[in-house]
Amino acid sequence: MKKSLNILLLLAFAGMALVACGDCCKQSRPKYIFYFIGDGMSFNHVLGTEQYNAVKQGKSEIERLNFSTFETRNFVTNYSTSNPVTDSAAAGTALATGVKTANSYIGVDDRGTELRNLTDVASEEGYMVGLVTNVGINHATPSCFYGHSSDRFGFPKLVDDYIESPVAFIAGSTIMDMKSGPDDPRYEKVTTVQLAERIRKAGIALTLDVEEAAKTEGKRVALVANDKENRHVPYVIDRKGKEVHTLLNHSKAAIEYLSREAKDGFFLMIEGGKLDYAAHEQDAVTTFAEVNEFAQCVDLALAFAAEHPDETLIVVTADHETGGMSLGWDNYEIRMNALIKQRASAIEMTKIVQQMRSEGKRDWNDYKQALSEGFGLWSHVPVRAEDEKLLKDDFYNIFLKYGPMVDGLYNKSEFMVYDAIRILNKAASIDWTSLYHTGMYTPLYAKGVGECRFLECRDQTEIPKTIASLMGGEL
Ligand SMILES: [Zn+2]
């Protein structure tokens, strides 16, 4: 009697597990896998974008970004072995290999041992691999999917690792050269042009033509916006309308190429890399515009999934949080309306101010006019007398001393621009605690074949392990 009761209980539990798993477990191997990484994108960058979009579009209620409506939603820890605050190298390694490492380490553990990554597993399991970013193709996040280096600034070595890897399609802004790293005698001094030549010599079709990249047949492809110098593509907010090298266009090209070339399915990683740069600048509107384009790329995956409904998996996550962005510091309010007239990033505004300075403009009203046109200060956002005094002091200082500027890690802002951004943040009741990263949880969203498996993830290292297992392999 007791035995049969036990069997009944066992069957009941098995039934519950099946119900809990639902459609998700019926088919375990997705043929097409999209892995989105918003660099520096945590919960507030997503929610802030949704709030900003609603106000900008005059809607009374916020509209969720596509991925934040996924039914499978989770959050994960992301600390590295060297610090509770990770960097893009250690976090990228965790997201690509399932192993935690020290900050600045790419594809190796903290003792320097090379690690297997998702590209290795994918190609063993018959998937063709694509990597897309809007920063350099050998920047931290993409290089974790093919490279091994105990120094994220060892850019030439990472290019060699890419050449040796099975990555079929790669796209980004540029090939980073040694000017991008510290001035250290250990580094091989090579230029972007020389690195591009290395890629071409290996028989890879390196091109600046998005259309050509998408249509190339039977060859590995490297698509970059610039193969002459290490320069990143402009922020979404700074586009003049004609740019063909965008994260969206590069993602479209990757999907077209992989849909045609990959006979047995593909694994495509897409990184919103400039999102992190904008958050390092504490530039909210520029960050939101990058999040929006990242979501447009997820739209491409959703459209693809609609055509391949039982074969596609979409995973969206981030490597870490950047900027310590908080929504609301003042009087129980967020006032996104203060931001809707910002038309230029802090970096674009810095260029404008520097241009004016080089033209010898010495009238404060010219600078006031520029800040008004680019950021909506005075014309849209009232500026208090003490804040205007601060900006004016910055203006006088730029003639007295040629810098120093505020170091935002990737970019340097003029003090006047940095202070103008702070005034805007204050007006919107948005605050930032860091010019770098924080140790905050990162979000995880999944949709499609095997999505429920991601509910089990507690740390970011479990995400690639889950993807590898769904592929039928192991990291
Ligand atoms: Zn990062």
Boltz pocket constraint, residues with backbone or C-beta under 6 A from the ligand:
constraints:
  - pocket:
      binder: B
      contacts: [[A, 39], [A, 40], [A, 87], [A, 88], [A, 89], [A, 91], [A, 276], [A, 319], [A, 320]]
      max_distance: 6.0
